[in-house]
Amino acid sequence: MGAISLPDFERDVRTALARVLGGESLIVVEGNRRIAQIMPAPAISEDEPGRGSLVDFFLNSPLRGSGIQIDRDPSGERETPSF
């Protein structure tokens, strides 16, 4: 883990972020005070589920088959707000 002073970070943000992109974690310091820690983002693994659709969400909902009835207007038209 490396450290970078706040003035150096402000002067050359791109270089600091390039270091982080290369896998290095940086601590931003001002004097003796730690201000921030910048770490590389975790890699997304192939095992992680991707974003599903809204249909998938409802099909896999724990409320599916619970018997809860939600009434809605079947006309399909909604009132348009007026300002």
KARARA-V60435 format. One record per residue. N is the residue number from 1. RES is the residue in three letters. OMEGA is omega in whole degrees, -180 to 180 (NA if undefined). Layout:
N,RES,OMEGA + N,RES,OMEGA
This chain:
1,MET,-180 + 2,GLY,178 + 3,ALA,178 + 4,ILE,180 + 5,SER,-179 + 6,LEU,178 + 7,PRO,178 + 8,ASP,178 + 9,PHE,-180 + 10,GLU,-178 + 11,ARG,-174 + 12,ASP,-179 + 13,VAL,-178 + 14,ARG,179 + 15,THR,178 + 16,ALA,180 + 17,LEU,175 + 18,ALA,176 + 19,ARG,179 + 20,VAL,178 + 21,LEU,177 + 22,GLY,176 + 23,GLY,-178 + 24,GLU,172 + 25,SER,-179 + 26,LEU,171 + 27,ILE,176 + 28,VAL,-177 + 29,VAL,173 + 30,GLU,-174 + 31,GLY,179 + 32,ASN,-174 + 33,ARG,174 + 34,ARG,-178 + 35,ILE,-176 + 36,ALA,173 + 37,GLN,180 + 38,ILE,-177 + 39,MET,176 + 40,PRO,178 + 41,ALA,178 + 42,PRO,178 + 43,ALA,177 + 44,ILE,-179 + 45,SER,-180 + 46,GLU,-177 + 47,ASP,-176 + 48,GLU,179 + 49,PRO,178 + 50,GLY,177 + 51,ARG,178 + 52,GLY,179 + 53,SER,177 + 54,LEU,178 + 55,VAL,178 + 56,ASP,179 + 57,PHE,-178 + 58,PHE,179 + 59,LEU,-179 + 60,ASN,-177 + 61,SER,176 + 62,PRO,178 + 63,LEU,179 + 64,ARG,-180 + 65,GLY,-179 + 66,SER,-180 + 67,GLY,179 + 68,ILE,179 + 69,GLN,176 + 70,ILE,-180 + 71,ASP,177 + 72,ARG,180 + 73,ASP,-177 + 74,PRO,-176 + 75,SER,179 + 76,GLY,178 + 77,GLU,179 + 78,ARG,179 + 79,GLU,180 + 80,THR,179 + 81,PRO,177 + 82,SER,-178 + 83,PHE,NA
